[in-house]
Amino acid sequence: MATDLERSAERGLSQPTAGRSAVDLATVLGILAAVILVAAAIVLGGSPGSFLDGPSVLIVFGGTFGVTTACFSVSDMISSMKDVGRTVFRTHHDVRAVAIQMLQVAQVARYRGILAIQSYLPVLEGQPMLVQGLSMVIDGTSGDEVERIMLREVQARAQRNARSVSILRKAAELSPAMGLIGTLVGLVQMLSNLEDPATIGPSMAVALLTTFYGACLANMVFNPLASKLERNAAEDMLTNHLCVTAAASIGRQENPRRLEMLFNTMLPPSRRVDYFG
């Protein structure tokens, strides 16, 4: 029986289940659809050129970026931009497939010994957290110590994700405020030049368009991206906790059946595994 299980594990591990990187269509199509609908309404109104104004763009876009950077740091902003890029170009992991692959690794470790899993690390390169934990196990680190180290790493990643979300939330909060500032600037310019009718139109454009730009930027870009980043962070957190649990269990040389039970307490009901039948 052990030999059959071992062979089954080896056959499964021969086909990597690394996450596939692809464009997140829900994010791209959702934001793009909202932009297209607003643009279509503007074009159907017959005056698309009146919605383009350089000073309004400078106040809202430039002001939002500058004040958000002042609230955090340049390195935080760069890290947030990278996280947004990873949100659009998402590496998708099937948590159920990942859990099954970890159970296969646990079988190999149980029947052939801890050192036997070293040859399978290249197959697991799509799960760097798991590779990190298994490497420590192979080097002789105890399961409890592996769990402590990896949990600190998971917590650090969660804090980085939370910081990126807070940056996007702050930008969503500031962009309408910058729009309000632009509105006040436009009104002041208009009221100070009432004797010159030619300046009233451009000043009113600044006053109204900054509010429009700020509302669109907050509700069509920053808030959706922040929500998607939170969702992706929750998925990554689940996968990382599976990796921590698997590496610690293998380090303690526990029965893979117990690891399966632990996985099923963490996975949602629709994604639970029944690997051992």
N, C-alpha and C positions, 0 to 999 in steps of 0.2 A: 504493500500500500504506500509506504513512504517513497519508494522508488517511482511509482506512478505520479504521485504528487510532485515530486522533484522534477520529473520530466515535463509535467504540465507547466510548472513555473518557468522552466527554461524556455519552453516553446513560447510562452507569453512574453517573456522578456526579450526574445529575439526580435520582436516588433516594437520599436519605441513608440510610446504614447505621449511624446512631448507635445506641449501646447502648440497650436497653430496660430500664427500671427496673421491677422486680416483686419481690414477696415471695419470698424463698428458701424454697421449700416443704420442701426437705430439712432445713434447719435448724429451721424452725418445727414441722413435723410430727414430726420426730425427738424434739425436746425435749418437745413436747406429749404424744406417745405415752408417753414414759417417765414423765412426771408423772401421766398418767391411769392407767397401769398400777399405779403405786405407790399412788395414791389409791384405786383400785378394791380393791387388796389390803387397805388400811386399812378401807374401808367394809365389805367382806365379813367382816372380823374382828369387826365389830359395835361398835366403840368409836372412831369418828372424832374425837369431841370430846377424847379423851385425848391426841391428837397435836397439839393446839394449846396453846401455852404462851407467854405474853408474855415472861417473863424469858429464856427460851431464844432467842427471836427477837432480843431486844436483844443478847444476848451474841454470837451467831453472826453475824447480819447486820450489826449496828452495829459489832461488834468487827472483823470482816473488812474492812469499808469503811474504818474508821478507821486500822487498822494498814497496809493497802495504801496509803492516801493518805500515811501517814508515810514509807513506803518510796520514794515518788516525789514528785509535787507535785500541787497542785490542777489546774494546767493540763494535766498529763499525764493525770490522771483524766478531765477533761472531754474531751480529745482521744480517749481510749480509748472513752468512752461514745459519741462520734460514730462511731467506727470500728465499734463493735458495731451501731449503728443501720444503718450502710451494709452490714453483713454480713447483717442480716435483710432489709433492703430493698435488694437487690443490683441494680446496673446491669450487665446481662450483655452482654458483647461477644463476637461470633463472630470469633475471631482470623483465620479464613480469609477471611471477608468483609472484615474490616479490611485484611488484606494485599492483597486484590484491589483495594480502593478506593485504596490507596496506589500500586499499580502504575498505575492509571488516572491518578492525579495526575502520576506520573512521566512517563507518555506525553505528557500535555498540556504539561508543562514542556519536554520534549525537542522536540516538534514546533512549539510556538507560543512558546516562551521562558518564562523564569522568571516574568516579570511576569504572564503569562496565568493563573497559578494563583491570583492574588489574588481573582478573582471566584468561586472555588470554596471559599474559606475558610468562608463561612456554612454550606455543605453539610457541612463537616467539624467542626462545633461539638461533636459528640459525642466527638471526640478532641482534648481541649485540649492534650495533649502534642504532637501532630502539628501543630496550628495554631500553637503557639508556635515550633516548629522552622521551619515554612514561612514564618512571618512574618519570622524572622531571615534566612532565605534571600532573601526578597523585598527586604529592606532592604540586601542586599549582603554579608551575613556569609558568610565562606567555609565550605565544607562541613566542614573539619576543626575550625574554631572552633565551629560549630553542634554538632558531635558532642561536643566537650569540655564545652560548657555544658549540653547536655541530659543527658549522663551524670552530671554533678554533681547535677542535679535528680532523676534516677532514683535515685541513691544516697541523697539526702535523703529521698525518699518511702519507700524501703526501710527506712531507719532509723526513720522514724515508725511504720511498720507493725510493725517488730520491737519497738519500745517498747510498743505497744498489746498485742502478744502476750505480752510479758513481764509486763505488768500483770495480764492474765487468768491467766497461769500462777502468778504470786505469790498472787493471790486464791484460786486453787484449792489452793495449798499452805497458806494461812493458815486457810481455813475449817474444815478438820478440826482444826487446832490450837486454834482458838477453841472448837470443840466439846469438845475435851479439857479446856480451861480451864473450860467450863461444867459438865462432868462433875465436876471436882474441887470446884467451888463447891457443886454439889448434894450431893455426898457430905459435905462439911464441914458444911453446914446440917443434913443428916440426922443425922450423928453427934453434933452439938452439941445436938440436941433429941430424943434417944432417949426421954427421960422423957415426952414429949408425942407420943403416937401419931398425932395429927391432922396433925402437920407432916411425918411421914415420907413420905407419898404425894406431896405437892407437891415436896419436896426430891428424891425419886427421879425425878420427872417432869423436873425441870431437868437432873438428872445424865444421864439417858438421851436426852432429846429434843435436847439440844445436840449430842451426838454424831451423832444421826440427821440433824439439820438440816445440820451441817457436811459430812457425807458426801454428802448429796443435792446440796448447793450446789456442791461441788467437782466431782462426777462427772456431774451432770446439767445443769449450766449453764456453769460457767467453763471446764472442759477442752474440752467440745464447741465452745464459741464460739472458744476459742483455736485449736483445730485448723482450724476453718472459716476463721478470719481468716488463718491461714498459707496455706491453700490459695488463697484469693482473692488474697492478696498475690502468690503465685507467678504466677497468671494475669495480674494487672495488670503484673507485672514483664515478662512475655513481650510483652504488648501495647506497653508503653513502649519496650522494646528494638526492636520493629518500627518504632515511630515514629522513634526515634533513627536507625536504619539508613536509613529512607526519606528523612528530612530531609537527612541528611548526603550520601546518594547524589545526591539532586536538586541539592543545593548544589554538588556536584562535577561535575554535568552528566554523570553516568555513564549508560550504556545501561540502560534499564529491564529488559532481559533479565538483566543481571548482578544487578540488585536482586532479581529473582525467584529467582535461584540462592541469594543470600544469605538470603532469607526461608526457603527450603526447608531450609537448614542449621539454622535456628532453630526451625521448626515441628515438632511431632510428626508422624510418618509419616501418620497418618490425616487431618491437617489441611493437608497440603502443597498448594500451588497449581500449576496448569498453565495459566496465563493465556495464554501465548503459543503454546501447543500444540507 
